């Protein structure tokens, strides 16, 4: 059972507050007609965070490579700053659609060939390598569902970006994506409770733990062969 300590609660609350603040700023700046430094900064922040996290996970003996990569990314961002100020909407779109497309490919690729579906891998890591036949069948179906979810989200984002107003696209991309993601988690949990026998049911916390275990293992998320 996970113990919620004051430090953990503070960390979760802080991260949640930052996410809510970024979401609202993203909506306000992406729906705005004018270009601004704030819009570029808000749109670039998730990309910078992902780059830093990826670079930080390299071998500690090669941290110089992380520093070099971080510096190069910073210089590239500074060099293209003025161009980005005039293409903020495109930057937001590429960030949103690109992230969902990448996640869809990550889940979908694990379904091809003899590899293990990604959600099955999460379940195996969460349960110390032991999963039942029912869990294997179910987690494969969940992997398909997540692939469809991310693919549909990327497709809708593209359609709205091309054919709807910036405000409509921003409402979907910045304000509705996270609630829809949360509904997907809750819906999958409810289905799991209904279709799996009690001994095979897991909590959402177990799924998150499995993802964390996979993230700690270099190459685990991409190793589907």
C-alpha positions in Angstrom: 0.0 0.0 0.0 1.4 3.4 -1.0 1.9 5.8 2.0 1.1 9.4 1.2 3.7 11.5 3.2 3.5 15.3 3.5 6.5 15.6 1.2 4.9 13.4 -1.4 1.6 15.3 -1.1 3.4 18.6 -1.5 5.2 17.4 -4.6 2.1 16.1 -6.2 0.2 19.3 -5.4 3.0 21.5 -6.8 3.2 19.5 -10.0 -0.6 19.6 -10.4 -0.6 23.3 -9.8 2.1 23.8 -12.4 0.3 21.6 -14.9 -3.0 23.6 -14.4 -1.2 26.9 -14.8 0.6 25.8 -17.9 -2.6 24.4 -19.4 -4.4 27.7 -18.9 -1.5 29.8 -20.2 -1.2 27.5 -23.2 -4.8 28.0 -24.0 -4.6 31.8 -23.6 -1.5 32.2 -25.7 -2.3 29.7 -28.4 -5.8 31.2 -29.0 -4.3 34.7 -29.1 -3.8 36.3 -32.5 -0.7 38.2 -31.5 2.8 36.9 -31.2 4.6 37.2 -27.9 7.7 36.0 -26.0 5.4 34.5 -23.4 3.6 32.4 -26.0 6.9 31.0 -27.3 8.1 30.3 -23.8 5.0 28.4 -22.8 4.9 26.4 -26.0 8.6 25.5 -25.7 8.6 24.6 -22.0 7.3 21.0 -22.4 9.8 20.3 -25.3 12.7 21.7 -23.2 11.6 19.6 -20.1 11.5 16.4 -22.2 14.9 17.1 -23.7 16.4 17.7 -20.3 14.9 14.5 -18.8 16.1 12.4 -21.8 19.6 13.9 -21.5 19.7 13.4 -17.7 19.0 9.7 -18.1 22.3 9.1 -20.0 25.1 7.3 -18.4 26.6 9.5 -15.6 30.0 9.1 -17.1 28.7 10.8 -20.2 27.0 13.8 -18.4 29.2 16.0 -20.5 27.1 14.9 -23.4 24.0 16.0 -21.6 25.5 19.4 -20.9 26.5 19.7 -24.6 23.1 18.6 -25.8 21.3 21.0 -23.4 23.5 23.9 -24.5 22.9 23.1 -28.2 19.1 23.0 -27.6 19.2 26.3 -25.8 21.3 28.0 -28.6 18.9 26.6 -31.2 15.9 27.9 -29.4 17.5 31.3 -29.0 18.5 31.4 -32.7 15.0 30.6 -33.9 13.2 32.6 -31.2 12.0 35.4 -33.6 10.8 32.9 -36.2 8.9 31.0 -33.5 7.2 34.2 -32.4 5.5 34.3 -35.8 4.6 30.6 -35.8 3.3 30.1 -32.2 0.1 28.3 -33.4 2.1 25.9 -35.5 4.5 25.2 -32.6 1.6 24.4 -30.3 0.1 22.1 -32.9 3.4 20.2 -33.5 3.8 19.8 -29.8 0.3 18.4 -29.2 -0.2 16.3 -32.3 3.4 15.2 -32.3 3.3 14.0 -28.7 0.1 12.0 -29.2 1.4 10.5 -32.5 4.6 9.5 -30.8 2.7 7.8 -28.0 0.4 6.1 -30.4 3.4 4.7 -32.3 5.0 3.6 -29.1 2.0 1.6 -28.0 1.1 0.4 -31.5 4.6 -0.7 -32.4 4.7 -3.1 -29.4 1.7 -4.9 -31.0 3.7 -5.8 -34.1 5.6 -9.1 -34.5 6.6 -11.3 -31.6 7.1 -8.5 -29.1 5.1 -8.0 -25.9 2.4 -5.4 -25.9 3.4 -2.3 -23.8 0.6 -2.5 -21.2 1.4 -6.2 -20.7 5.0 -5.2 -20.0 3.8 -2.6 -17.5 1.7 -5.3 -15.8 4.6 -7.7 -15.7 6.9 -5.2 -14.1 4.3 -4.1 -11.6 3.7 -7.8 -10.5 7.3 -8.9 -10.5 7.1 -10.8 -13.8 4.0 -12.8 -13.0 0.9 -12.3 -15.2 -2.0 -14.7 -15.8 -3.3 -15.7 -19.3 -6.4 -13.5 -18.7 -4.1 -10.5 -17.9 -2.1 -11.1 -21.0 -5.2 -11.1 -23.2 -6.7 -8.1 -21.5 -3.5 -6.0 -21.5 -3.1 -6.6 -25.2 -6.6 -5.2 -25.8 -5.8 -2.2 -23.5 -2.6 -1.6 -25.6 -4.8 -1.5 -28.7 -7.2 0.9 -27.0 -4.4 3.3 -26.0 -3.0 3.2 -29.5 -6.4 4.1 -30.9 -6.9 6.9 -28.3 -3.6 8.6 -29.1 -4.0 8.1 -32.8 -7.6 9.6 -32.7 -6.4 12.5 -30.6 -3.6 13.3 -33.0 -6.1 13.1 -36.0 -8.6 15.3 -34.3 -5.9 17.8 -33.4 -4.9 18.0 -37.0 -8.4 18.3 -38.4 -9.3 21.1 -35.9 -6.0 22.9 -36.5 -6.6 22.9 -40.3 -10.3 23.5 -40.4 -11.5 25.1 -37.2 -10.7 28.4 -35.5 -7.6 28.7 -33.2 -9.9 29.0 -30.2 -11.7 25.8 -31.0 -8.5 23.9 -31.6 -7.0 25.3 -28.3 -10.0 24.2 -26.3 -9.6 20.7 -27.5 -5.8 20.5 -27.4 -5.1 22.5 -24.2 -8.2 22.2 -22.1 -9.8 18.9 -23.0 -6.8 16.6 -23.7 -5.9 16.0 -20.0 -9.6 15.4 -18.9 -10.0 13.0 -21.8 -6.8 11.2 -20.7 -8.1 11.0 -17.2 -11.5 9.6 -18.4 -9.6 7.0 -20.4 -7.7 5.9 -17.3 -10.9 5.7 -15.3 -12.9 4.0 -18.0 -10.2 1.4 -18.5 -10.1 0.8 -14.7 -13.9 0.2 -14.6 -13.7 -2.2 -17.5 -10.9 -4.0 -15.8 -13.0 -4.5 -12.7 -15.8 -5.9 -14.8 -14.0 -8.3 -17.2 -11.1 -9.7 -15.1 -11.5 -12.1 -12.2 -10.8 -10.6 -8.7 -7.4 -12.3 -8.5 -6.2 -10.6 -11.7 -7.5 -7.1 -11.0 -5.0 -4.3 -10.4 -5.2 -0.8 -9.2 -4.4 2.3 -11.2 -1.4 2.7 -8.8 -0.1 -0.7 -9.9 -0.2 0.5 -13.6 1.6 3.7 -12.7 4.2 1.6 -10.8 4.7 -0.6 -13.8 5.3 2.4 -16.0 7.8 3.8 -13.5 9.7 0.5 -13.4 9.8 0.5 -17.2 11.0 4.1 -17.3 13.8 3.3 -15.0 15.1 0.5 -17.3 17.1 2.0 -20.2 15.5 1.0 -23.5 12.6 -0.8 -21.9 9.8 1.3 -23.4 11.3 1.0 -26.9 12.3 -2.7 -26.6 9.3 -4.5 -28.0 11.2 -7.3 -29.7 
